[in-house]
Amino acid sequence: MRLLLLLGLTLPLAACGSEVEAEAEANIEAAALPDMTVSTGVHTVQCGCSIESVGACGNYVEIDSHFVEISNSQDLGLGAMEWCGSGPAKAEVAGEVKDGAFVASAFEIQE
């Protein structure tokens, strides 16, 4: 009985640890990209749940081989998980990377 109680207490803690690790990895990747202006160009956009280094839903754009969360997704008319389950897409974007997030000044999905 004690073993079951011990397992019941430790399993949720282990699950929380993996979420924290995934979030920390995403923050490390975002921190690796300095603040910069992003000129108009075509970039991959995708839901973070399908990006190994992110592992959590959200809208991300690939800038210089780093996936960066799009901080103003709602302003652009995007859903919270625009590409979840549908795979990556291409978008013509411009904006800036600021504090580890991408702020788009222009955004158009390419078809």
C-alpha positions, 0 to 999 in steps of 0.5 A: 500500500505504501508503494502505491501511495509513493508512486501516486505522489511521485508520478505527477512530479515526474510529469511536471519535470518533463514539462519544465524541461521542454519549456526550458529547452524552448527558452534556450533556443529562443535565447540563442537568437538575438533581437533583430529586424527580419526583412520580408521573406518566406519562412516556415510557420508551424505549431510548436507541438510538432517542433521537437525543440518546442513541444508545446502548441502555439504559432512559431516561425523559423528564423535563422534555423530557430523556431520563435513564437509569434507573439502577436498571432491574434493581431494577425487573425491567427488561431492559438494553434493555427497549424496544429495537426496540419503540418508546417506551412510557408508564410511571407513575413517581416517584423522583428525578434524581440526578447525571444519572440517574433513580432510580425509587421507583415504576415501572409500565408503562401499557397 
